Amino acid sequence: MYRLAAFDMDGTLLTPDHRVGPETLAVLKQLVEREMVVTFATGRHYLDAQPIMAQLGLQGYLITGNGTRVYDNQGQQLHATDLPADIAEEVLHTHWRTDASMHVFRDEGWMTEFAVPEDMLQAHHLSGFHYQLTEVRRLPAFGNSKVCFVGPHEELLKLQVQLRQHFAARIDLCFSAYECLEVLPLGCNKGSALDTLSRHLGLKMADCMAFGDAMNDKEMLAAVGHGVVMGNALPQLKSLLPQLQVIGHCEQQAVAHYLQHWLRSPYLTYSPEL
């Protein structure tokens, strides 16, 4: 029996309008009643994710910033990883050949030089999390957990090549969404963060199950005892993890349906309606 369940948020636990459905909320509370450790693993900032969980009456562990931060169920920070100062300096001050916008994440919030379109802010309507307009090149080189570039996917693919050529193996790059490319500290991802949390709790990764839909979930899904891929997941993720079960769409609260079946019959095969 698994003892920890880790959930990506956007595209997995949340519906497309960035809400938690009633069936999902009910099954999460069932897990807590069964004394499972419930963990939310997201690319969102702590100041964004924690208010959402609080509004829902959930008190889970949090992995935020795609693994750059880990918090216990009381909100105490257990682990933090930042971009090395020299790398952050280069990311912020190099004039990349791209039209993608740059967004910098620090403990105090989300920093960017340009106003963000309203449709992009819809993802944060539950928490009210908002960007702070600032000259990113004037930010300190230390204390930056990650840098995100947002733009058309084709533009980001070109930028990815530039970043790899410039930094080689000194950073990790990840598409947390189709139009969002993230620069992360080397070796930092949801999988490594979940391993840190598991060891803190006296668990092994084999004791964990996890659900996800994007490339920033890949390491976590591959490392746990039981990984589950969403039906709406990026095709690249499905092709890279063909051994994992694919369930339904987040719009139909597929995680809730899967867990309801698992709680009733943990050893029976689940057949989703895709």
C-alpha positions in Angstrom: 0.0 0.0 0.0 1.3 3.4 -0.9 1.8 5.9 1.9 2.2 9.2 0.0 0.3 10.6 -3.0 1.8 13.5 -5.0 -0.2 15.6 -7.4 0.7 18.1 -10.0 -1.8 20.9 -10.0 -2.5 22.5 -13.4 -3.7 20.0 -16.0 -3.9 17.3 -13.3 -5.6 18.1 -10.1 -7.2 21.3 -11.3 -9.8 21.5 -14.0 -9.0 23.7 -17.1 -10.6 26.7 -15.4 -8.0 26.2 -12.6 -10.4 24.9 -9.9 -10.6 21.8 -7.8 -13.8 19.9 -8.5 -16.0 18.6 -5.7 -15.2 14.9 -6.5 -11.5 15.6 -6.4 -11.8 17.5 -3.1 -13.8 14.7 -1.5 -11.3 12.0 -2.5 -8.3 14.1 -1.3 -10.0 14.2 2.1 -10.5 10.5 2.0 -6.8 10.0 1.5 -6.1 12.2 4.5 -8.6 10.1 6.6 -6.6 7.0 5.5 -3.5 8.7 6.9 -1.8 9.0 3.5 0.6 11.9 3.1 -1.0 14.2 0.5 1.6 16.4 -1.4 1.0 19.0 -4.1 3.9 19.3 -6.6 3.6 22.3 -8.8 5.5 24.8 -10.8 3.5 27.5 -9.0 5.1 29.8 -6.3 4.4 29.0 -2.7 2.5 32.3 -2.4 0.2 31.0 -5.2 -0.2 27.4 -4.2 -0.6 27.7 -0.5 -3.7 30.0 -0.5 -5.5 27.7 -2.9 -5.0 24.7 -0.6 -6.0 26.8 2.4 -9.3 27.9 0.7 -10.1 24.2 0.1 -9.4 23.3 3.7 -6.5 21.1 2.7 -3.3 20.9 4.7 -0.9 19.0 2.5 2.9 19.1 1.9 4.0 21.4 -0.9 6.6 21.1 -3.6 6.7 24.5 -5.4 8.7 26.1 -8.2 9.1 22.8 -9.9 11.1 21.4 -7.0 13.0 24.5 -5.9 11.1 24.7 -2.6 9.7 22.0 -0.3 7.3 22.8 2.6 5.8 20.7 5.4 2.0 20.6 6.1 2.4 23.5 8.5 4.0 25.8 5.9 7.6 25.5 7.2 10.2 25.4 4.5 12.1 22.1 4.6 14.4 22.6 1.5 15.3 25.4 -0.9 17.5 25.5 -4.0 18.3 28.6 -6.0 20.1 29.2 -9.3 23.8 29.8 -8.5 24.5 33.5 -8.5 26.9 33.4 -11.4 24.3 31.5 -13.6 21.5 33.8 -12.5 23.6 36.8 -13.4 24.2 35.4 -16.9 20.6 34.5 -17.5 19.4 38.0 -16.4 22.0 40.0 -18.2 22.5 38.1 -21.5 20.6 39.6 -24.4 18.9 36.4 -25.7 17.8 36.4 -29.3 14.1 36.0 -28.5 10.8 37.8 -28.2 9.8 35.6 -25.3 9.2 37.5 -22.0 11.4 36.9 -19.0 9.9 36.1 -15.5 12.0 35.7 -12.4 10.8 33.9 -9.2 12.1 34.7 -5.8 10.7 34.0 -2.3 9.1 37.5 -2.3 7.2 36.8 -5.5 7.1 36.9 -9.3 9.1 39.6 -11.1 8.8 40.8 -14.7 9.4 43.9 -16.8 6.2 43.7 -18.8 2.5 43.7 -17.9 1.1 40.2 -18.2 -2.0 39.6 -20.3 -5.3 39.0 -18.3 -5.8 35.5 -19.8 -2.4 34.5 -18.3 -3.5 35.8 -14.9 -6.6 33.6 -15.0 -4.6 30.7 -13.6 -4.1 32.7 -10.4 -7.7 33.7 -9.8 -8.1 31.6 -6.7 -5.0 32.9 -5.0 -4.8 36.5 -6.3 -1.1 35.9 -7.0 0.2 38.7 -9.2 3.4 39.8 -10.8 5.5 42.7 -9.7 6.8 45.1 -12.4 10.5 45.5 -12.0 13.7 45.8 -14.0 14.8 42.2 -13.8 18.4 43.1 -14.7 18.6 45.0 -11.4 17.6 42.1 -9.3 20.2 40.6 -7.0 22.1 37.6 -8.5 21.3 35.5 -5.4 17.9 34.3 -4.2 16.5 33.5 -7.6 14.8 30.1 -7.6 14.0 29.9 -11.3 13.7 32.0 -14.5 10.8 31.4 -16.9 10.5 32.5 -20.5 7.0 32.8 -21.9 6.2 32.9 -25.6 5.1 30.8 -28.6 6.4 27.2 -28.4 8.4 27.6 -31.7 10.2 30.7 -30.3 11.0 28.8 -27.1 12.5 25.9 -29.0 14.9 28.3 -30.6 15.7 29.9 -27.2 16.2 26.4 -25.7 19.0 25.8 -28.2 20.7 29.2 -27.3 20.5 28.4 -23.6 21.9 24.9 -24.0 24.8 26.2 -26.1 25.5 28.9 -23.6 25.3 27.0 -20.3 25.9 23.4 -21.5 25.3 21.1 -18.5 25.3 23.9 -15.8 21.5 24.2 -15.7 18.3 22.2 -16.2 15.7 23.3 -18.8 12.1 22.3 -18.7 8.9 23.0 -20.5 6.4 23.4 -17.6 3.8 24.2 -20.2 3.7 24.4 -24.0 4.4 28.2 -23.9 6.7 28.3 -20.8 10.4 27.3 -20.8 12.0 27.3 -17.3 15.7 27.7 -16.3 16.2 25.6 -13.1 19.1 24.8 -10.9 21.0 21.7 -12.1 19.4 18.5 -10.8 16.3 20.4 -9.4 13.0 18.9 -10.4 9.8 17.6 -8.8 11.3 14.1 -8.6 14.4 15.2 -6.6 12.3 17.3 -4.4 9.9 14.5 -3.7 12.8 12.2 -2.8 14.0 14.9 -0.3 10.5 15.1 1.2 10.1 11.3 1.3 13.4 10.8 3.2 12.4 13.6 5.6 9.2 11.6 6.3 11.1 8.3 6.6 9.6 7.0 3.3 11.1 5.7 0.1 10.1 6.7 -3.4 8.6 3.2 -3.8 6.1 4.1 -1.1 4.8 7.0 -3.3 2.3 7.4 -6.1 2.2 10.5 -8.3 0.0 12.1 -11.0 1.1 14.5 -13.7 0.6 15.8 -17.3 3.6 17.9 -18.4 7.3 17.5 -18.9 8.1 19.0 -15.5 6.4 15.9 -14.0 8.6 13.4 -15.9 11.2 12.8 -13.2 8.6 12.5 -10.4 6.4 10.1 -12.4 9.4 7.9 -13.4 10.8 7.7 -9.9 7.8 6.8 -7.7 6.4 3.4 -7.0 3.3 4.1 -9.0 3.2 6.9 -11.6 -0.1 7.9 -13.4 -0.2 10.1 -16.6 -3.2 12.2 -17.4 -5.1 11.6 -20.7 -4.6 15.3 -21.5 -0.8 15.0 -21.0 1.7 16.3 -23.5 2.3 13.6 -26.2 6.0 13.9 -25.4 5.5 12.9 -21.8 3.4 9.9 -22.8 6.0 8.7 -25.3 8.8 9.0 -22.8 6.9 7.1 -20.1 5.1 4.4 -22.1 5.1 2.0 -19.1 2.8 4.2 -17.0 -0.9 4.0 -17.1 -2.8 6.8 -18.8 -6.1 7.8 -17.3 -8.8 10.4 -18.3 -8.8 14.2 -18.7 -8.5 16.7 -15.9 -11.7 18.3 -17.1 -13.6 15.2 -16.0 -11.7 15.0 -12.7 -10.0 11.8 -13.8 -7.7 11.8 -10.7 -10.8 11.6 -8.4 -12.3 8.7 -10.5 -9.0 6.8 -10.4 -8.5 7.2 -6.7 -12.1 6.3 -5.9 -11.5 3.0 -7.7 -8.1 2.6 -6.0 -9.4 3.2 -2.6 -12.1 0.5 -3.1 -10.0 -2.0 -5.0 -6.3 -1.2 -4.8 -5.2 -4.4 -6.5 -7.7 -4.3 -9.4 -6.9 -2.9 -12.8 -8.5 0.5 -13.5 -10.0 1.0 -17.0 -10.5 4.7 -17.6 -13.0 6.3 -20.1 -10.6 8.3 -22.2 
